[in-house]
Amino acid sequence: MRYGFIGLGNMATAILQGMYKSGLFSNDQLYGYDSIPEKTTAMQGAVGLLPVLSPEAVTRAADVILLAVKPQTLAAVLPLIKPHVSGNKLVITIAAGKTLDYYAGFLGNEVPIVRLMPNINAKVCAAASAICGNALATDAHRKIAADMFKTVGSVTAIDEKLFPAFSAIGGAAVAFAYVFIDALASAGVKAGMPKPMALSVATDTVLGSARLIKISGEHPRVLVDQVCSPGGTTIEGMHTLNRLGFESAVHQAIDAVIQKDNKIGES
Ligand SMILES: NC(=O)c1ccc[n+]([C@@H]2O[C@H](COP(=O)([O-])OP(=O)(O)OC[C@H]3O[C@@H](n4cnc5c(N)ncnc54)[C@H](OP(=O)(O)O)[C@@H]3O)[C@@H](O)[C@H]2O)c1
């Protein structure tokens, strides 16, 4: 099986490195093109990617074509690849907001298309990805795509109508988590801690909390109760977060992401 990447930016680089490091894919299976030649050269050096000269050439060379350009670039790329795709090829897309119907508008209804939404934590093989496919995408097609993305984290099959919600809590929320960690660190600095120390403590705390939820299977609220001693310090902080609308702010931010995702899907 030959895998061709169109666009070799942040996400494609993370996925290619995950595939390469997994040992499950050999470099003579990996083809790629980016409009910036230096990015293609860099991936040639990093994972032994076989460079090709255009999106059309990627599509001709590969059995599985991964579209990893920005959503606004797709309208230029899809007409280029259309003459070279058929029922024998699998098209995978990771573009935010664009629905399977959008691709059918360019490629027709005879091409298997799988849609995935990974997140940037793929860089450390800790992404959460969602997957769905069009009517022509079989379980075998989904497995081909899932096997690629499992090299950089978990893959969850969902209905396409849940993609905007997934993009918010599984995609955009990575930035919310980063800013939460930085806010904790900044508060540590205000209380007298050096920034590198505060950042390290905050990062380990959030990482540990996520691991405890995942490994224990406990409901997060049960864990909150376990750490809020009567009359203690943590419950003071929890009440302050509630008074300042912490959860409401998170809910509104997620709603904003979903609305924007829907708008991109319509454009
Ligand atoms: N980054 C994330 O966290 C994330 C998460 C989930 C999904 N995604 C999706 O992943 C896709 C890629 O995102 P990204 O963050 O990796 O973007 P990126 O770093 O900008 O990578 C896209 C690459 O494609 C290149 N390109 C532009 N036009 C091209 C063309 N016609 N043919 C080949 N390459 C072309 C770009 O070059 P120029 O810079 O010259 O345009 C750039 O190097 C997007 O659709 C995004 O919605 C990203």
Ligand as a Chemical Component Dictionary entry (heavy atoms), coordinates in Angstrom:
data_LIG
# 
_chem_comp.id                   LIG 
_chem_comp.type                 NON-POLYMER 
_chem_comp.pdbx_formal_charge   0 
_chem_comp.three_letter_code    LIG 
# 
loop_
_chem_comp_atom.comp_id 
_chem_comp_atom.atom_id 
_chem_comp_atom.alt_atom_id 
_chem_comp_atom.type_symbol 
_chem_comp_atom.charge 
_chem_comp_atom.model_Cartn_x 
_chem_comp_atom.model_Cartn_y 
_chem_comp_atom.model_Cartn_z 
_chem_comp_atom.pdbx_ordinal 
LIG N1  N1  N 0  -2.923 21.963 13.146 1  
LIG C1  C1  C 0  -3.870 21.337 13.845 2  
LIG O1  O1  O 0  -3.887 21.353 15.073 3  
LIG C2  C2  C 0  -4.963 20.606 13.114 4  
LIG C3  C3  C 0  -5.802 19.740 13.831 5  
LIG C4  C4  C 0  -6.791 19.025 13.133 6  
LIG C5  C5  C 0  -6.930 19.182 11.776 7  
LIG N2  N2  N 1  -6.113 20.053 11.124 8  
LIG C6  C6  C 0  -6.308 20.202 9.682  9  
LIG O2  O2  O 0  -5.127 19.762 9.053  10 
LIG C7  C7  C 0  -4.955 20.467 7.847  11 
LIG C8  C8  C 0  -3.523 20.959 7.792  12 
LIG O3  O3  O 0  -3.318 21.811 8.909  13 
LIG P1  P1  P 0  -1.845 22.207 9.348  14 
LIG O4  O4  O 0  -1.969 22.857 10.676 15 
LIG O5  O5  O -1 -0.919 21.056 9.159  16 
LIG O6  O6  O 0  -1.551 23.329 8.250  17 
LIG P2  P2  P 0  -0.157 23.835 7.721  18 
LIG O7  O7  O 0  0.918  23.633 8.746  19 
LIG O8  O8  O 0  -0.379 25.209 7.164  20 
LIG O9  O9  O 0  0.147  22.816 6.517  21 
LIG C9  C9  C 0  -0.452 22.887 5.259  22 
LIG C10 C10 C 0  0.667  22.834 4.240  23 
LIG O10 O10 O 0  0.110  22.705 2.942  24 
LIG C11 C11 C 0  0.832  23.578 2.091  25 
LIG N3  N3  N 0  0.065  23.841 0.879  26 
LIG C12 C12 C 0  -0.705 24.928 0.557  27 
LIG N4  N4  N 0  -1.235 24.779 -0.662 28 
LIG C13 C13 C 0  -0.811 23.570 -1.127 29 
LIG C14 C14 C 0  -1.021 22.842 -2.315 30 
LIG N5  N5  N 0  -1.789 23.325 -3.295 31 
LIG N6  N6  N 0  -0.443 21.633 -2.441 32 
LIG C15 C15 C 0  0.331  21.133 -1.454 33 
LIG N7  N7  N 0  0.599  21.783 -0.303 34 
LIG C16 C16 C 0  0.018  22.977 -0.140 35 
LIG C17 C17 C 0  1.043  24.776 2.951  36 
LIG O11 O11 O 0  1.980  25.658 2.389  37 
LIG P3  P3  P 0  1.733  27.273 2.623  38 
LIG O12 O12 O 0  2.112  27.515 4.046  39 
LIG O13 O13 O 0  2.617  27.895 1.607  40 
LIG O14 O14 O 0  0.270  27.540 2.366  41 
LIG C18 C18 C 0  1.517  24.122 4.224  42 
LIG O15 O15 O 0  2.873  23.781 4.170  43 
LIG C19 C19 C 0  -5.985 21.586 7.826  44 
LIG O16 O16 O 0  -7.030 21.266 6.933  45 
LIG C20 C20 C 0  -6.496 21.643 9.237  46 
LIG O17 O17 O 0  -7.871 22.014 9.294  47 
LIG C21 C21 C 0  -5.116 20.738 11.747 48 
# 
loop_
_chem_comp_bond.comp_id 
_chem_comp_bond.atom_id_1 
_chem_comp_bond.atom_id_2 
_chem_comp_bond.value_order 
_chem_comp_bond.pdbx_ordinal 
LIG N1  C1  SING 1  
LIG C1  O1  DOUB 2  
LIG C1  C2  SING 3  
LIG C2  C3  SING 4  
LIG C2  C21 DOUB 5  
LIG C3  C4  DOUB 6  
LIG C4  C5  SING 7  
LIG C5  N2  DOUB 8  
LIG N2  C6  SING 9  
LIG N2  C21 SING 10 
LIG C6  O2  SING 11 
LIG C6  C20 SING 12 
LIG O2  C7  SING 13 
LIG C7  C8  SING 14 
LIG C7  C19 SING 15 
LIG C8  O3  SING 16 
LIG O3  P1  SING 17 
LIG P1  O4  DOUB 18 
LIG P1  O5  SING 19 
LIG P1  O6  SING 20 
LIG O6  P2  SING 21 
LIG P2  O7  DOUB 22 
LIG P2  O8  SING 23 
LIG P2  O9  SING 24 
LIG O9  C9  SING 25 
LIG C9  C10 SING 26 
LIG C10 O10 SING 27 
LIG C10 C18 SING 28 
LIG O10 C11 SING 29 
LIG C11 N3  SING 30 
LIG C11 C17 SING 31 
LIG N3  C12 SING 32 
LIG N3  C16 SING 33 
LIG C12 N4  DOUB 34 
LIG N4  C13 SING 35 
LIG C13 C14 SING 36 
LIG C13 C16 DOUB 37 
LIG C14 N5  SING 38 
LIG C14 N6  DOUB 39 
LIG N6  C15 SING 40 
LIG C15 N7  DOUB 41 
LIG N7  C16 SING 42 
LIG C17 O11 SING 43 
LIG C17 C18 SING 44 
LIG O11 P3  SING 45 
LIG P3  O12 DOUB 46 
LIG P3  O13 SING 47 
LIG P3  O14 SING 48 
LIG C18 O15 SING 49 
LIG C19 O16 SING 50 
LIG C19 C20 SING 51 
LIG C20 O17 SING 52 
# 
